[in-house]
Structures are given as structure tokens and as C-alpha cells.
Amino acid sequence: MTIYQLYSWHSGAQDQMSIVMGNMGELAWQALAAQANKPQPAPPAQQQALVPLSSDVHYTIEKSGPNAPEVHPVFSPETAAHLNAAFSELNKDGIVPQIDSAFRTPSDQAYMQSGGSGSNPAAKTSWHEAGAAVDIGGTRTPQYKTIISVMKKNGFVWGGDFHSKKDPPHFDGRNFSGNLSQAVRKAQSYWDSTQ
């Protein structure tokens, strides 16, 4: 009995196949080896880890200060779906939400931690870095109670309910976004690949 080793490379990892054959001739072996070592089809395109909101919803973008980081209105697909539903409902009530912060790069988050967010410094790791949070301005407007209600109804955790540092503009999708560290890695990796 003869044992042949065929090697195939796929996505940087070695897949090893052992084939046990009896009295196989050299031509049969070459045909089998050629078939096994054919180039693998290209892996599917990377799924978008950050997407914009639907063009059907209306919102404005406002930086929270002259030195504040740029607002990147892109979100994880799950968060975008929930935001689209919430903003659509708010738009029907005549409310156009103002996005003050959305996805944050590591440098954006560092700025927010170093006092860029005012007297309430940002967390070391944030749902914003995962594309799973939005800060909505206008916390002192009469319509903000409606914004809170609609956002919570659509699955968001409101920063005004935090037990320690309250963050009234903040809404995050931790209820539908999975593990924070993994979500941040996925979003940041995708962001880096698109820049």
C-alpha cells in the first residue's frame, strides 16, 4: 500500500489530505495530484462591517465642537437596521435627529477620552468604535423625550439610564451587537481596509 500526501493552500492555511491507494499507476497519481492542487476559488468579498443609514431616513450631522473628531455616520449592519427603523418613526413624527457622534476610529476615541467629550470622559472602549452607537443632540429640547422613547423601543440602550456616569445623548446597540471587543475589531479592521 502506498500513501501519498497532497497539499492544498487556502487562505494562508495548509490543508493536508492523505490518500491511501493500492497499486496506483504514475499517470493516475499525477491526475489526482493535479485535481487536488487546482487553484481554489477566490473567497467571497468581505462583508461590509460598517454601512450608512438608508437614504429614506432624514437626519443632520453636527460635530460637538470645533476640535471634535469628524462624524462618521456609518454603523454595523445590525445597528443601521435598528437606527433606520427608529429614525423613520421619528421622521414620521416630524423629528429629524441630529447625529453628534457615530462610528469612532481609535484616534477619535482617544480624543474623547482626553476630555473631548467635556466633563464626562469617554470610556476606554466604546460601542462607537464598533459602529454600534450614536450620540443624538438636542437633549434639552421638548422632542428629546420622544427620541428616547423611540430609540428604546427599537432596542437601544440609553446613556441616561446608566448607573454611574449618565450620558444623555448616547444610544447603543449592545442588545443586538454581540461581544464588544469582537465587534470593535471587526469594525476597525473593515474601516482600515476602506481607507
Helices and strands as residue ranges (DSSP letters): E 2-10, E 13-21, H 26-36, E 51-52, E 60-61, E 74-75, H 77-92, E 98-101, H 106-111, I 112-116, G 127-130, E 133-136, H 144-153, E 157-158, G 159-161, E 170-172, H 180-194
